Amino acid sequence: MRGDPTTYGNEAAPRGALQRTRRSGPTARADLTDTGGGPPIAADVRADLLRQTQELAQEVARLKALAVAFERWHQDMISLMSQNRDMRGLGEDVASIVKQLIMLSLNAAIEAARAGESARGFVVVAAEVRSLSLRAQTLSKDLGKNLHRSDLTTTATFQDIQAGGKLMLAAISGLESMVRQLRERIE
């Protein structure tokens, strides 16, 4: 049916021309379709294409909602990175206090040794403070390492979310453009 204007044949109508199906009489007007210069589109096909275009537009709207979620995750990651910086600062404060405790425990042990036999109990206390300070120092170092790993993971996740959001926005923009162009061609 190469020459049939109701099919997607290869014959092109003049730009803006109205094509008529083989029907004649009063119902023929319902089948007229402005083709914009391309092959004619039957009314039922046109309606189906418009429905599909609407479905695509709804999918774009869902993707936009997902893009909003990406933006929220982006903001959450910024907050998390800020919290990590704050924790790192607190960890550095703890490390400084631990170093001071170690020095204090050493000085206490030296003073207790100078005082002799009368400060024997104080030597035991100073040794225990030193032991606790060394344990706290180990914990502080481990905390610093864990915070560093957390920073690396957070930064990588932040960058992935940022890149994914930009890719999604570009895809949404492209889909919106395609839907708009498709609607223009159909209508």
VMD Tcl script that builds the backbone (N, CA, C; Angstrom):
set m [mol new atoms 561]
animate dup $m
set s [atomselect $m all]
$s set {name element resname resid chain x y z} {
  {N N MET 1 A 0.830 -1.172 0.000}
  {CA C MET 1 A 0.000 0.000 0.000}
  {C C MET 1 A 0.875 1.234 0.000}
  {N N ARG 2 A 1.797 1.259 -0.853}
  {CA C ARG 2 A 2.787 2.327 -0.934}
  {C C ARG 2 A 2.155 3.681 -1.155}
  {N N GLY 3 A 1.155 3.798 -1.956}
  {CA C GLY 3 A 0.558 5.084 -2.270}
  {C C GLY 3 A -0.560 5.463 -1.321}
  {N N ASP 4 A -0.938 4.621 -0.365}
  {CA C ASP 4 A -2.048 4.884 0.546}
  {C C ASP 4 A -1.637 5.941 1.568}
  {N N PRO 5 A -2.302 7.102 1.591}
  {CA C PRO 5 A -1.904 8.175 2.509}
  {C C PRO 5 A -2.191 7.863 3.958}
  {N N THR 6 A -2.894 6.773 4.282}
  {CA C THR 6 A -3.150 6.442 5.682}
  {C C THR 6 A -2.044 5.577 6.259}
  {N N THR 7 A -1.082 5.187 5.471}
  {CA C THR 7 A 0.008 4.353 5.962}
  {C C THR 7 A 1.237 5.215 6.160}
  {N N TYR 8 A 2.313 4.608 6.659}
  {CA C TYR 8 A 3.578 5.293 6.836}
  {C C TYR 8 A 4.446 5.110 5.601}
  {N N GLY 9 A 3.847 5.193 4.435}
  {CA C GLY 9 A 4.557 4.972 3.180}
  {C C GLY 9 A 5.637 6.008 2.947}
  {N N ASN 10 A 6.317 5.872 1.864}
  {CA C ASN 10 A 7.420 6.763 1.541}
  {C C ASN 10 A 6.990 8.046 0.864}
  {N N GLU 11 A 5.715 8.157 0.513}
  {CA C GLU 11 A 5.258 9.357 -0.178}
  {C C GLU 11 A 5.100 10.489 0.819}
  {N N ALA 12 A 5.679 11.613 0.533}
  {CA C ALA 12 A 5.580 12.766 1.416}
  {C C ALA 12 A 4.608 13.757 0.827}
  {N N ALA 13 A 3.747 14.275 1.675}
  {CA C ALA 13 A 2.809 15.316 1.244}
  {C C ALA 13 A 3.524 16.649 1.311}
  {N N PRO 14 A 3.036 17.629 0.574}
  {CA C PRO 14 A 3.635 18.957 0.676}
  {C C PRO 14 A 3.532 19.453 2.111}
  {N N ARG 15 A 4.490 20.252 2.553}
  {CA C ARG 15 A 4.553 20.744 3.927}
  {C C ARG 15 A 3.232 21.401 4.320}
  {N N GLY 16 A 2.686 20.935 5.469}
  {CA C GLY 16 A 1.463 21.508 5.994}
  {C C GLY 16 A 0.209 21.031 5.290}
  {N N ALA 17 A 0.328 20.146 4.324}
  {CA C ALA 17 A -0.848 19.696 3.574}
  {C C ALA 17 A -1.685 18.777 4.439}
  {N N LEU 18 A -2.967 18.780 4.178}
  {CA C LEU 18 A -3.869 17.879 4.875}
  {C C LEU 18 A -4.069 16.654 4.001}
  {N N GLN 19 A -3.989 15.492 4.609}
  {CA C GLN 19 A -4.188 14.245 3.877}
  {C C GLN 19 A -5.551 13.677 4.238}
  {N N ARG 20 A -6.174 13.036 3.279}
  {CA C ARG 20 A -7.497 12.472 3.473}
  {C C ARG 20 A -7.394 10.963 3.259}
  {N N THR 21 A -8.091 10.214 4.126}
  {CA C THR 21 A -8.119 8.765 3.938}
  {C C THR 21 A -9.033 8.448 2.778}
  {N N ARG 22 A -9.169 7.190 2.444}
  {CA C ARG 22 A -9.987 6.787 1.290}
  {C C ARG 22 A -11.475 7.001 1.532}
  {N N ARG 23 A -11.853 7.283 2.798}
  {CA C ARG 23 A -13.269 7.542 3.052}
  {C C ARG 23 A -13.677 8.843 2.399}
  {N N SER 24 A -14.958 8.953 2.123}
  {CA C SER 24 A -15.456 10.206 1.580}
  {C C SER 24 A -16.726 10.570 2.320}
  {N N GLY 25 A -17.168 11.751 2.140}
  {CA C GLY 25 A -18.403 12.180 2.764}
  {C C GLY 25 A -18.142 12.876 4.088}
  {N N PRO 26 A -19.168 12.944 4.961}
  {CA C PRO 26 A -19.072 13.726 6.191}
  {C C PRO 26 A -18.037 13.183 7.172}
  {N N THR 27 A -17.751 11.891 7.185}
  {CA C THR 27 A -16.795 11.343 8.149}
  {C C THR 27 A -15.354 11.527 7.708}
  {N N ALA 28 A -15.130 11.908 6.499}
  {CA C ALA 28 A -13.764 12.056 6.002}
  {C C ALA 28 A -13.029 13.154 6.765}
  {N N ARG 29 A -13.701 14.174 7.191}
  {CA C ARG 29 A -13.062 15.293 7.887}
  {C C ARG 29 A -12.395 14.845 9.188}
  {N N ALA 30 A -12.939 13.855 9.896}
  {CA C ALA 30 A -12.375 13.367 11.155}
  {C C ALA 30 A -11.027 12.691 10.934}
  {N N ASP 31 A -10.741 12.242 9.730}
  {CA C ASP 31 A -9.498 11.544 9.450}
  {C C ASP 31 A -8.440 12.442 8.841}
  {N N LEU 32 A -8.718 13.738 8.741}
  {CA C LEU 32 A -7.725 14.654 8.183}
  {C C LEU 32 A -6.634 14.879 9.225}
  {N N THR 33 A -5.413 14.823 8.802}
  {CA C THR 33 A -4.296 14.977 9.719}
  {C C THR 33 A -3.272 15.898 9.099}
  {N N ASP 34 A -2.874 16.934 9.830}
  {CA C ASP 34 A -1.821 17.827 9.356}
  {C C ASP 34 A -0.504 17.108 9.591}
  {N N THR 35 A 0.199 16.841 8.565}
  {CA C THR 35 A 1.423 16.043 8.689}
  {C C THR 35 A 2.660 16.885 8.854}
  {N N GLY 36 A 2.577 18.182 8.710}
  {CA C GLY 36 A 3.752 19.029 8.835}
  {C C GLY 36 A 4.796 18.692 7.792}
  {N N GLY 37 A 4.424 18.124 6.708}
  {CA C GLY 37 A 5.377 17.816 5.651}
  {C C GLY 37 A 5.825 16.376 5.666}
  {N N GLY 38 A 5.489 15.607 6.702}
  {CA C GLY 38 A 5.900 14.220 6.769}
  {C C GLY 38 A 4.778 13.315 6.332}
  {N N PRO 39 A 4.954 12.017 6.459}
  {CA C PRO 39 A 3.895 11.085 6.084}
  {C C PRO 39 A 2.678 11.307 6.977}
  {N N PRO 40 A 1.497 11.033 6.458}
  {CA C PRO 40 A 0.288 11.243 7.243}
  {C C PRO 40 A 0.233 10.302 8.439}
  {N N ILE 41 A -0.443 10.766 9.488}
  {CA C ILE 41 A -0.598 9.947 10.690}
  {C C ILE 41 A -2.084 9.714 10.884}
  {N N ALA 42 A -2.495 8.465 10.941}
  {CA C ALA 42 A -3.897 8.126 11.154}
  {C C ALA 42 A -4.301 8.598 12.544}
  {N N ALA 43 A -5.568 8.917 12.716}
  {CA C ALA 43 A -6.065 9.477 13.972}
  {C C ALA 43 A -5.807 8.542 15.145}
  {N N ASP 44 A -6.019 7.235 14.982}
  {CA C ASP 44 A -5.795 6.313 16.091}
  {C C ASP 44 A -4.312 6.196 16.426}
  {N N VAL 45 A -3.470 6.242 15.415}
  {CA C VAL 45 A -2.018 6.202 15.644}
  {C C VAL 45 A -1.586 7.484 16.340}
  {N N ARG 46 A -2.142 8.596 15.905}
  {CA C ARG 46 A -1.823 9.892 16.514}
  {C C ARG 46 A -2.216 9.889 17.987}
  {N N ALA 47 A -3.399 9.378 18.295}
  {CA C ALA 47 A -3.867 9.312 19.682}
  {C C ALA 47 A -2.945 8.422 20.511}
  {N N ASP 48 A -2.522 7.300 19.918}
  {CA C ASP 48 A -1.615 6.398 20.631}
  {C C ASP 48 A -0.260 7.073 20.870}
  {N N LEU 49 A 0.233 7.786 19.875}
  {CA C LEU 49 A 1.509 8.501 20.034}
  {C C LEU 49 A 1.395 9.589 21.098}
  {N N LEU 50 A 0.290 10.290 21.132}
  {CA C LEU 50 A 0.082 11.312 22.172}
  {C C LEU 50 A 0.031 10.671 23.552}
  {N N ARG 51 A -0.630 9.508 23.662}
  {CA C ARG 51 A -0.684 8.797 24.943}
  {C C ARG 51 A 0.720 8.382 25.377}
  {N N GLN 52 A 1.497 7.848 24.449}
  {CA C GLN 52 A 2.861 7.436 24.772}
  {C C GLN 52 A 3.717 8.638 25.152}
  {N N THR 53 A 3.492 9.746 24.478}
  {CA C THR 53 A 4.227 10.967 24.807}
  {C C THR 53 A 3.885 11.409 26.224}
  {N N GLN 54 A 2.604 11.294 26.582}
  {CA C GLN 54 A 2.181 11.650 27.942}
  {C C GLN 54 A 2.832 10.713 28.963}
  {N N GLU 55 A 2.909 9.429 28.640}
  {CA C GLU 55 A 3.571 8.475 29.538}
  {C C GLU 55 A 5.051 8.828 29.708}
  {N N LEU 56 A 5.698 9.215 28.614}
  {CA C LEU 56 A 7.100 9.646 28.705}
  {C C LEU 56 A 7.233 10.878 29.589}
  {N N ALA 57 A 6.305 11.809 29.446}
  {CA C ALA 57 A 6.331 13.024 30.271}
  {C C ALA 57 A 6.166 12.666 31.748}
  {N N GLN 58 A 5.330 11.672 32.045}
  {CA C GLN 58 A 5.156 11.227 33.434}
  {C C GLN 58 A 6.433 10.587 33.963}
  {N N GLU 59 A 7.120 9.822 33.120}
  {CA C GLU 59 A 8.400 9.232 33.524}
  {C C GLU 59 A 9.435 10.319 33.797}
  {N N VAL 60 A 9.426 11.356 32.978}
  {CA C VAL 60 A 10.334 12.489 33.195}
  {C C VAL 60 A 10.025 13.128 34.544}
  {N N ALA 61 A 8.748 13.251 34.877}
  {CA C ALA 61 A 8.364 13.823 36.176}
  {C C ALA 61 A 8.878 12.950 37.319}
  {N N ARG 62 A 8.809 11.624 37.160}
  {CA C ARG 62 A 9.350 10.725 38.190}
  {C C ARG 62 A 10.864 10.898 38.311}
  {N N LEU 63 A 11.529 11.033 37.184}
  {CA C LEU 63 A 12.978 11.249 37.217}
  {C C LEU 63 A 13.317 12.573 37.904}
  {N N LYS 64 A 12.473 13.575 37.683}
  {CA C LYS 64 A 12.691 14.858 38.361}
  {C C LYS 64 A 12.575 14.695 39.872}
  {N N ALA 65 A 11.621 13.887 40.321}
  {CA C ALA 65 A 11.482 13.622 41.754}
  {C C ALA 65 A 12.737 12.929 42.283}
  {N N LEU 66 A 13.283 12.017 41.491}
  {CA C LEU 66 A 14.525 11.351 41.882}
  {C C LEU 66 A 15.675 12.354 41.916}
  {N N ALA 67 A 15.684 13.284 40.983}
  {CA C ALA 67 A 16.730 14.321 40.975}
  {C C ALA 67 A 16.638 15.169 42.239}
  {N N VAL 68 A 15.422 15.419 42.719}
  {CA C VAL 68 A 15.246 16.164 43.980}
  {C C VAL 68 A 15.844 15.353 45.133}
  {N N ALA 69 A 15.634 14.043 45.112}
  {CA C ALA 69 A 16.229 13.186 46.136}
  {C C ALA 69 A 17.753 13.254 46.059}
  {N N PHE 70 A 18.293 13.257 44.838}
  {CA C PHE 70 A 19.747 13.384 44.673}
  {C C PHE 70 A 20.236 14.693 45.287}
  {N N GLU 71 A 19.502 15.764 45.091}
  {CA C GLU 71 A 19.896 17.058 45.659}
  {C C GLU 71 A 19.861 16.993 47.189}
  {N N ARG 72 A 18.845 16.327 47.746}
  {CA C ARG 72 A 18.767 16.180 49.205}
  {C C ARG 72 A 19.968 15.364 49.706}
  {N N TRP 73 A 20.296 14.273 48.993}
  {CA C TRP 73 A 21.457 13.462 49.381}
  {C C TRP 73 A 22.725 14.285 49.290}
  {N N HIS 74 A 22.808 15.121 48.281}
  {CA C HIS 74 A 23.960 16.007 48.102}
  {C C HIS 74 A 24.099 16.912 49.328}
  {N N GLN 75 A 22.990 17.507 49.772}
  {CA C GLN 75 A 23.015 18.379 50.946}
  {C C GLN 75 A 23.356 17.585 52.209}
  {N N ASP 76 A 22.827 16.363 52.323}
  {CA C ASP 76 A 23.146 15.507 53.468}
  {C C ASP 76 A 24.637 15.177 53.504}
  {N N MET 77 A 25.223 14.939 52.339}
  {CA C MET 77 A 26.651 14.632 52.286}
  {C C MET 77 A 27.485 15.846 52.683}
  {N N ILE 78 A 27.055 17.035 52.296}
  {CA C ILE 78 A 27.753 18.252 52.712}
  {C C ILE 78 A 27.722 18.356 54.236}
  {N N SER 79 A 26.563 18.076 54.823}
  {CA C SER 79 A 26.422 18.101 56.280}
  {C C SER 79 A 27.313 17.046 56.932}
  {N N LEU 80 A 27.330 15.848 56.355}
  {CA C LEU 80 A 28.155 14.768 56.891}
  {C C LEU 80 A 29.639 15.130 56.835}
  {N N MET 81 A 30.068 15.735 55.738}
  {CA C MET 81 A 31.467 16.150 55.625}
  {C C MET 81 A 31.809 17.196 56.684}
  {N N SER 82 A 30.891 18.094 56.953}
  {CA C SER 82 A 31.098 19.105 57.988}
  {C C SER 82 A 31.193 18.444 59.368}
  {N N GLN 83 A 30.317 17.483 59.618}
  {CA C GLN 83 A 30.370 16.763 60.891}
  {C C GLN 83 A 31.686 16.000 61.039}
  {N N ASN 84 A 32.165 15.407 59.950}
  {CA C ASN 84 A 33.456 14.704 59.989}
  {C C ASN 84 A 34.586 15.666 60.348}
  {N N ARG 85 A 34.551 16.876 59.759}
  {CA C ARG 85 A 35.576 17.876 60.095}
  {C C ARG 85 A 35.522 18.223 61.575}
  {N N ASP 86 A 34.314 18.387 62.094}
  {CA C ASP 86 A 34.157 18.699 63.519}
  {C C ASP 86 A 34.692 17.564 64.384}
  {N N MET 87 A 34.380 16.319 64.015}
  {CA C MET 87 A 34.869 15.167 64.786}
  {C C MET 87 A 36.388 15.063 64.710}
  {N N ARG 88 A 36.938 15.375 63.548}
  {CA C ARG 88 A 38.397 15.353 63.412}
  {C C ARG 88 A 39.023 16.390 64.352}
  {N N GLY 89 A 38.406 17.555 64.440}
  {CA C GLY 89 A 38.898 18.590 65.364}
  {C C GLY 89 A 38.818 18.125 66.811}
  {N N LEU 90 A 37.702 17.472 67.159}
  {CA C LEU 90 A 37.582 16.942 68.521}
  {C C LEU 90 A 38.617 15.845 68.768}
  {N N GLY 91 A 38.848 15.013 67.776}
  {CA C GLY 91 A 39.863 13.964 67.905}
  {C C GLY 91 A 41.247 14.544 68.128}
  {N N GLU 92 A 41.544 15.651 67.448}
  {CA C GLU 92 A 42.838 16.314 67.642}
  {C C GLU 92 A 42.930 16.897 69.057}
  {N N ASP 93 A 41.819 17.421 69.573}
  {CA C ASP 93 A 41.797 17.928 70.954}
  {C C ASP 93 A 42.053 16.802 71.950}
  {N N VAL 94 A 41.404 15.646 71.725}
  {CA C VAL 94 A 41.605 14.488 72.601}
  {C C VAL 94 A 43.067 14.045 72.537}
  {N N ALA 95 A 43.646 14.002 71.349}
  {CA C ALA 95 A 45.052 13.595 71.201}
  {C C ALA 95 A 45.965 14.549 71.968}
  {N N SER 96 A 45.660 15.834 71.928}
  {CA C SER 96 A 46.460 16.821 72.652}
  {C C SER 96 A 46.347 16.611 74.163}
  {N N ILE 97 A 45.140 16.353 74.635}
  {CA C ILE 97 A 44.934 16.101 76.065}
  {C C ILE 97 A 45.667 14.839 76.488}
  {N N VAL 98 A 45.618 13.812 75.665}
  {CA C VAL 98 A 46.298 12.550 75.970}
  {C C VAL 98 A 47.809 12.785 76.086}
  {N N LYS 99 A 48.386 13.559 75.170}
  {CA C LYS 99 A 49.822 13.855 75.240}
  {C C LYS 99 A 50.156 14.584 76.541}
  {N N GLN 100 A 49.310 15.511 76.916}
  {CA C GLN 100 A 49.528 16.247 78.163}
  {C C GLN 100 A 49.419 15.321 79.373}
  {N N LEU 101 A 48.463 14.386 79.338}
  {CA C LEU 101 A 48.332 13.422 80.436}
  {C C LEU 101 A 49.571 12.523 80.539}
  {N N ILE 102 A 50.100 12.115 79.408}
  {CA C ILE 102 A 51.308 11.278 79.417}
  {C C ILE 102 A 52.460 12.052 80.060}
  {N N MET 103 A 52.622 13.313 79.656}
  {CA C MET 103 A 53.689 14.137 80.243}
  {C C MET 103 A 53.462 14.347 81.744}
  {N N LEU 104 A 52.210 14.588 82.128}
  {CA C LEU 104 A 51.880 14.786 83.537}
  {C C LEU 104 A 52.171 13.527 84.341}
  {N N SER 105 A 51.831 12.359 83.788}
  {CA C SER 105 A 52.081 11.107 84.500}
  {C C SER 105 A 53.581 10.846 84.641}
  {N N LEU 106 A 54.373 11.216 83.623}
  {CA C LEU 106 A 55.834 11.067 83.720}
  {C C LEU 106 A 56.403 11.997 84.796}
  {N N ASN 107 A 55.941 13.242 84.782}
  {CA C ASN 107 A 56.396 14.189 85.804}
  {C C ASN 107 A 55.997 13.734 87.208}
  {N N ALA 108 A 54.788 13.195 87.348}
  {CA C ALA 108 A 54.327 12.703 88.652}
  {C C ALA 108 A 55.194 11.534 89.116}
  {N N ALA 109 A 55.547 10.639 88.186}
  {CA C ALA 109 A 56.399 9.501 88.539}
  {C C ALA 109 A 57.781 9.974 88.971}
  {N N ILE 110 A 58.321 10.993 88.288}
  {CA C ILE 110 A 59.641 11.537 88.651}
  {C C ILE 110 A 59.581 12.180 90.031}
  {N N GLU 111 A 58.559 12.967 90.290}
  {CA C GLU 111 A 58.417 13.625 91.601}
  {C C GLU 111 A 58.202 12.607 92.704}
  {N N ALA 112 A 57.450 11.557 92.418}
  {CA C ALA 112 A 57.217 10.521 93.422}
  {C C ALA 112 A 58.512 9.791 93.736}
  {N N ALA 113 A 59.334 9.567 92.713}
  {CA C ALA 113 A 60.616 8.901 92.944}
  {C C ALA 113 A 61.531 9.780 93.795}
  {N N ARG 114 A 61.498 11.087 93.596}
  {CA C ARG 114 A 62.305 12.014 94.398}
  {C C ARG 114 A 61.843 12.048 95.849}
  {N N ALA 115 A 60.543 11.920 96.023}
  {CA C ALA 115 A 60.006 12.000 97.384}
  {C C ALA 115 A 60.371 10.770 98.194}
  {N N GLY 116 A 60.701 9.699 97.543}
  {CA C GLY 116 A 61.162 8.503 98.248}
  {C C GLY 116 A 60.029 7.613 98.698}
  {N N GLU 117 A 60.322 6.930 99.833}
  {CA C GLU 117 A 59.432 5.898 100.359}
  {C C GLU 117 A 58.067 6.448 100.766}
  {N N SER 118 A 58.000 7.686 101.166}
  {CA C SER 118 A 56.726 8.244 101.634}
  {C C SER 118 A 55.729 8.456 100.483}
  {N N ALA 119 A 56.183 8.501 99.237}
  {CA C ALA 119 A 55.309 8.737 98.083}
  {C C ALA 119 A 55.079 7.462 97.272}
  {N N ARG 120 A 55.300 6.314 97.899}
  {CA C ARG 120 A 55.174 5.033 97.195}
  {C C ARG 120 A 53.774 4.863 96.584}
  {N N GLY 121 A 52.737 5.185 97.273}
  {CA C GLY 121 A 51.371 5.069 96.773}
  {C C GLY 121 A 51.142 6.004 95.577}
  {N N PHE 122 A 51.778 7.158 95.644}
  {CA C PHE 122 A 51.659 8.118 94.557}
  {C C PHE 122 A 52.323 7.576 93.282}
  {N N VAL 123 A 53.401 6.815 93.421}
  {CA C VAL 123 A 54.082 6.218 92.268}
  {C C VAL 123 A 53.140 5.245 91.565}
  {N N VAL 124 A 52.386 4.462 92.338}
  {CA C VAL 124 A 51.443 3.503 91.761}
  {C C VAL 124 A 50.351 4.257 90.986}
  {N N VAL 125 A 49.843 5.346 91.576}
  {CA C VAL 125 A 48.805 6.135 90.920}
  {C C VAL 125 A 49.357 6.751 89.627}
  {N N ALA 126 A 50.563 7.304 89.665}
  {CA C ALA 126 A 51.178 7.922 88.487}
  {C C ALA 126 A 51.378 6.883 87.374}
  {N N ALA 127 A 51.780 5.670 87.754}
  {CA C ALA 127 A 51.987 4.601 86.771}
  {C C ALA 127 A 50.644 4.215 86.131}
  {N N GLU 128 A 49.591 4.165 86.945}
  {CA C GLU 128 A 48.272 3.817 86.406}
  {C C GLU 128 A 47.759 4.925 85.476}
  {N N VAL 129 A 47.995 6.188 85.832}
  {CA C VAL 129 A 47.595 7.316 84.965}
  {C C VAL 129 A 48.352 7.229 83.644}
  {N N ARG 130 A 49.622 6.888 83.718}
  {CA C ARG 130 A 50.418 6.756 82.487}
  {C C ARG 130 A 49.881 5.630 81.616}
  {N N SER 131 A 49.538 4.485 82.231}
  {CA C SER 131 A 49.004 3.350 81.489}
  {C C SER 131 A 47.685 3.726 80.798}
  {N N LEU 132 A 46.812 4.399 81.539}
  {CA C LEU 132 A 45.540 4.830 80.955}
  {C C LEU 132 A 45.775 5.842 79.831}
  {N N SER 133 A 46.735 6.723 80.009}
  {CA C SER 133 A 47.041 7.728 78.982}
  {C C SER 133 A 47.553 7.073 77.700}
  {N N LEU 134 A 48.390 6.045 77.838}
  {CA C LEU 134 A 48.902 5.336 76.667}
  {C C LEU 134 A 47.772 4.599 75.943}
  {N N ARG 135 A 46.844 4.018 76.707}
  {CA C ARG 135 A 45.687 3.365 76.080}
  {C C ARG 135 A 44.821 4.405 75.352}
  {N N ALA 136 A 44.634 5.548 76.001}
  {CA C ALA 136 A 43.850 6.619 75.375}
  {C C ALA 136 A 44.551 7.114 74.110}
  {N N GLN 137 A 45.885 7.151 74.120}
  {CA C GLN 137 A 46.634 7.581 72.949}
  {C C GLN 137 A 46.407 6.603 71.787}
  {N N THR 138 A 46.432 5.327 72.057}
  {CA C THR 138 A 46.175 4.308 71.035}
  {C C THR 138 A 44.766 4.466 70.471}
  {N N LEU 139 A 43.790 4.647 71.366}
  {CA C LEU 139 A 42.411 4.844 70.919}
  {C C LEU 139 A 42.281 6.117 70.086}
  {N N SER 140 A 42.976 7.163 70.487}
  {CA C SER 140 A 42.930 8.430 69.757}
  {C C SER 140 A 43.509 8.268 68.350}
  {N N LYS 141 A 44.597 7.525 68.235}
  {CA C LYS 141 A 45.185 7.273 66.910}
  {C C LYS 141 A 44.231 6.458 66.042}
  {N N ASP 142 A 43.614 5.428 66.636}
  {CA C ASP 142 A 42.651 4.612 65.887}
  {C C ASP 142 A 41.461 5.464 65.440}
  {N N LEU 143 A 40.995 6.335 66.328}
  {CA C LEU 143 A 39.891 7.229 65.982}
  {C C LEU 143 A 40.285 8.116 64.800}
  {N N GLY 144 A 41.495 8.661 64.827}
  {CA C GLY 144 A 41.980 9.502 63.730}
  {C C GLY 144 A 42.022 8.740 62.413}
  {N N LYS 145 A 42.494 7.486 62.455}
  {CA C LYS 145 A 42.540 6.659 61.231}
  {C C LYS 145 A 41.131 6.389 60.709}
  {N N ASN 146 A 40.212 6.046 61.627}
  {CA C ASN 146 A 38.841 5.770 61.214}
  {C C ASN 146 A 38.173 7.026 60.646}
  {N N LEU 147 A 38.434 8.164 61.249}
  {CA C LEU 147 A 37.883 9.412 60.728}
  {C C LEU 147 A 38.440 9.716 59.340}
  {N N HIS 148 A 39.704 9.423 59.132}
  {CA C HIS 148 A 40.311 9.643 57.821}
  {C C HIS 148 A 39.641 8.747 56.771}
  {N N ARG 149 A 39.437 7.465 57.108}
  {CA C ARG 149 A 38.747 6.556 56.180}
  {C C ARG 149 A 37.316 7.031 55.923}
  {N N SER 150 A 36.664 7.490 56.969}
  {CA C SER 150 A 35.300 8.011 56.816}
  {C C SER 150 A 35.292 9.229 55.899}
  {N N ASP 151 A 36.293 10.094 56.049}
  {CA C ASP 151 A 36.399 11.266 55.166}
  {C C ASP 151 A 36.569 10.848 53.709}
  {N N LEU 152 A 37.413 9.863 53.463}
  {CA C LEU 152 A 37.634 9.394 52.092}
  {C C LEU 152 A 36.351 8.814 51.500}
  {N N THR 153 A 35.667 7.988 52.270}
  {CA C THR 153 A 34.418 7.386 51.798}
  {C C THR 153 A 33.360 8.455 51.569}
  {N N THR 154 A 33.253 9.380 52.511}
  {CA C THR 154 A 32.259 10.454 52.396}
  {C C THR 154 A 32.543 11.316 51.171}
  {N N THR 155 A 33.800 11.657 50.959}
  {CA C THR 155 A 34.168 12.485 49.806}
  {C C THR 155 A 33.867 11.761 48.498}
  {N N ALA 156 A 34.221 10.478 48.429}
  {CA C ALA 156 A 33.952 9.704 47.207}
  {C C ALA 156 A 32.446 9.600 46.960}
  {N N THR 157 A 31.682 9.343 48.010}
  {CA C THR 157 A 30.226 9.247 47.870}
  {C C THR 157 A 29.642 10.584 47.448}
  {N N PHE 158 A 30.140 11.652 48.037}
  {CA C PHE 158 A 29.696 13.008 47.690}
  {C C PHE 158 A 29.927 13.266 46.201}
  {N N GLN 159 A 31.111 12.923 45.720}
  {CA C GLN 159 A 31.431 13.143 44.311}
  {C C GLN 159 A 30.571 12.275 43.401}
  {N N ASP 160 A 30.314 11.023 43.809}
  {CA C ASP 160 A 29.456 10.142 43.010}
  {C C ASP 160 A 28.031 10.690 42.932}
  {N N ILE 161 A 27.508 11.136 44.059}
  {CA C ILE 161 A 26.150 11.695 44.077}
  {C C ILE 161 A 26.091 12.952 43.217}
  {N N GLN 162 A 27.115 13.776 43.343}
  {CA C GLN 162 A 27.161 15.011 42.563}
  {C C GLN 162 A 27.191 14.698 41.058}
  {N N ALA 163 A 28.048 13.772 40.663}
  {CA C ALA 163 A 28.157 13.403 39.246}
  {C C ALA 163 A 26.867 12.727 38.760}
  {N N GLY 164 A 26.321 11.827 39.571}
  {CA C GLY 164 A 25.075 11.156 39.204}
  {C C GLY 164 A 23.936 12.147 39.041}
  {N N GLY 165 A 23.875 13.120 39.928}
  {CA C GLY 165 A 22.834 14.147 39.822}
  {C C GLY 165 A 22.968 14.959 38.552}
  {N N LYS 166 A 24.196 15.309 38.203}
  {CA C LYS 166 A 24.406 16.085 36.969}
  {C C LYS 166 A 24.045 15.261 35.741}
  {N N LEU 167 A 24.421 13.984 35.733}
  {CA C LEU 167 A 24.061 13.106 34.611}
  {C C LEU 167 A 22.550 12.963 34.505}
  {N N MET 168 A 21.891 12.817 35.654}
  {CA C MET 168 A 20.442 12.675 35.650}
  {C C MET 168 A 19.773 13.939 35.126}
  {N N LEU 169 A 20.243 15.096 35.566}
  {CA C LEU 169 A 19.660 16.349 35.086}
  {C C LEU 169 A 19.856 16.516 33.581}
  {N N ALA 170 A 21.018 16.108 33.086}
  {CA C ALA 170 A 21.257 16.180 31.641}
  {C C ALA 170 A 20.318 15.229 30.895}
  {N N ALA 171 A 20.121 14.025 31.443}
  {CA C ALA 171 A 19.214 13.063 30.814}
  {C C ALA 171 A 17.776 13.583 30.841}
  {N N ILE 172 A 17.377 14.171 31.959}
  {CA C ILE 172 A 16.026 14.727 32.069}
  {C C ILE 172 A 15.831 15.832 31.040}
  {N N SER 173 A 16.813 16.695 30.931}
  {CA C SER 173 A 16.726 17.792 29.962}
  {C C SER 173 A 16.597 17.254 28.542}
  {N N GLY 174 A 17.381 16.238 28.216}
  {CA C GLY 174 A 17.311 15.628 26.893}
  {C C GLY 174 A 15.962 14.978 26.648}
  {N N LEU 175 A 15.436 14.274 27.654}
  {CA C LEU 175 A 14.126 13.640 27.504}
  {C C LEU 175 A 13.023 14.671 27.349}
  {N N GLU 176 A 13.093 15.741 28.130}
  {CA C GLU 176 A 12.083 16.798 28.008}
  {C C GLU 176 A 12.103 17.398 26.606}
  {N N SER 177 A 13.285 17.611 26.093}
  {CA C SER 177 A 13.411 18.159 24.747}
  {C C SER 177 A 12.826 17.192 23.720}
  {N N MET 178 A 13.130 15.918 23.862}
  {CA C MET 178 A 12.606 14.917 22.932}
  {C C MET 178 A 11.082 14.846 23.006}
  {N N VAL 179 A 10.532 14.866 24.225}
  {CA C VAL 179 A 9.080 14.810 24.389}
  {C C VAL 179 A 8.443 16.042 23.756}
  {N N ARG 180 A 9.031 17.205 23.994}
  {CA C ARG 180 A 8.508 18.452 23.419}
  {C C ARG 180 A 8.530 18.394 21.892}
  {N N GLN 181 A 9.638 17.949 21.302}
  {CA C GLN 181 A 9.741 17.847 19.855}
  {C C GLN 181 A 8.754 16.826 19.293}
  {N N LEU 182 A 8.591 15.724 20.000}
  {CA C LEU 182 A 7.657 14.690 19.556}
  {C C LEU 182 A 6.223 15.215 19.578}
  {N N ARG 183 A 5.879 15.915 20.646}
  {CA C ARG 183 A 4.531 16.503 20.726}
  {C C ARG 183 A 4.292 17.486 19.595}
  {N N GLU 184 A 5.297 18.310 19.336}
  {CA C GLU 184 A 5.162 19.304 18.252}
  {C C GLU 184 A 4.941 18.611 16.908}
  {N N ARG 185 A 5.624 17.527 16.684}
  {CA C ARG 185 A 5.477 16.810 15.414}
  {C C ARG 185 A 4.144 16.109 15.313}
  {N N ILE 186 A 3.647 15.621 16.453}
  {CA C ILE 186 A 2.370 14.894 16.441}
  {C C ILE 186 A 1.207 15.857 16.331}
  {N N GLU 187 A 1.268 16.946 17.068}
  {CA C GLU 187 A 0.140 17.883 17.110}
  {C C GLU 187 A 0.179 18.805 15.975}
}
mol reanalyze $m
mol bondsrecalc $m
mol representation Tube
mol addrep $m
